[in-house]
């Protein structure tokens, strides 16, 4: 009876654990990245504040670091007239569909101690991830119409 209880608990813990695909994604995302481009699906000159932080020009060529063993990271904006102080965040990767390899990526800004001051997070689709590149997409509504923001990263 005791062995059966231990077996049931083990199966329960394994069923609730991170999938192999998500585990591999965290291994791949680990390290230093550069956000090389931010693109919009609509045409026009938009003043969109990304991650409630800064405009597109400040995010392009920004430097990012992901530390998956504690789901934290940092980024530093780049560009003229941009606040280049280091920002901290926590993140999670959730598998949406194992067959397609689609993931949800949740980024939550924090302070240096890992505490969120606003408890606000930003959910994006992690649409591509390899050893050298990564792509996030976020769909927003602008003037009643959907617009997709695509953020492309390369590994440093």
N, C-alpha and C positions, 0 to 999 in steps of 0.2 A: 504494500500500500504506500509506503514511504517513497519507494522508487517511482511509482506512478505519479505521485504528487510532484516530485522533482522534475519528472519528464514533462508534465503539464506546464509547470512554471517556466521551464526552459523554452518550450514551444511558444508560450505566450510572449516572453521577452524577445525572441527572435522575430515573431510576427510583427511586433511593434517597433522594431529597430529600423534604421535607415536602410533603404534598398541598396543593392550592390551598385546600381547605376548612379544613385545620388552620391554614394561613397566615392566612386571613381571621379565624379564631377568635382567634388571638393578637393580631391587630390590634384586634379588638373588645374583648378582655379588658383591654387596656392601660389603665392609669389607676387612679383611686381608687374604691373600692366600700365599701358598708356592708352588713354581714351583718344583715339586718333580722329574720329569724326562723329558729328551729331547731325542727323538728317531728318527732315520732316516729309511726310507723304504728300502734303499739300504745297502748292506753290505760293510764295509770298514772303514778305518780310515780317516775321513774327517776333514778338517780345515775350517769349515764354521763359519763365523762371524754372529751371530744372531742379528737382529735389528741394524745392523751396529755398534755394541757395543763390544761384546766379544764372546769368544768361548763357546761351550756347557758346559764345566766343570764349568765355572763361573756362568752360568744360573741355573744349577741344585742346588736346595736348596735355591734359591734366594727368597727374601720376597717381596710381592706385596701388594699394597693397592689400592682399587678402590673406588672412591667417585662419584657415579652416578648422584647426584643432580647437579653437574657442569661438569660432564664428564671428570674428571681428575683422576690422580693417581700417585703413585710413585713405584719404585722398587729399591732394593738394592741387588747387586750381592754378591755371596759368593764363598769361595774357595781360595786356595793359589795362590798368584801372580795375584789376580783379584782386580781391582779398586772397592772398596766397598763404594764409594760415592753414595749418594742417587740420583736417576734419576727421572725426572718428565716426565709425558706424558699426552696427552689428548686422549680420545677414543670415538668411536661411535659404536653402534650396529645397524645393518640394517637387517631387516628380508628379507630373500631371498624367502622362501616358507613357508607360514603359515601351510600348511598341513604336511610337513615333519619336521618343526621346525628348518630348517637350517638357519643360520645367517652368515652375514659377520661381521667381527670385524676389525675395523681400529684403529691402534695405531700410534700416532704421537708423537715422542719425543719433549719435550719443555724445556724451562728454568724454573726457579722457579716462574716466573711471568706468565707462561702459553703461552709464545711466542715461536714459532718454529723458530730456527735459519736457518734451511735448507729447510723448507717446505716439508720435505720428510715424508711419512707415510708408514706403513706396513699393507697390507690387508691379513687377515687370515680367515679361516672358523672356526666359533665357533661350533664345532661338538657335544659337550656335555656340559650340564650345569645342576647341581643339587645343593642342599643346601650344599653339602660337596665336590663336585668335579667339575672340569671344564677341557675341552680339546680344544686346538686350533690345527689346521692343516694348513700348508702352503706348496704349491707345487712350487718347483723351478726347473730350468733346470740345470743339471750338466753333462757336456760332451755330450750335445745334448739329454739327456734322463731326463724324469721327476723324481724328488725325492720328497717324502713327509716328511716334518718335523712335528713331533707330539710333542706338549708340554702339559704335564699333571700337573694339579694343584690340591691341596687339600686345603680346607678352614682351616685356623688356629684357 
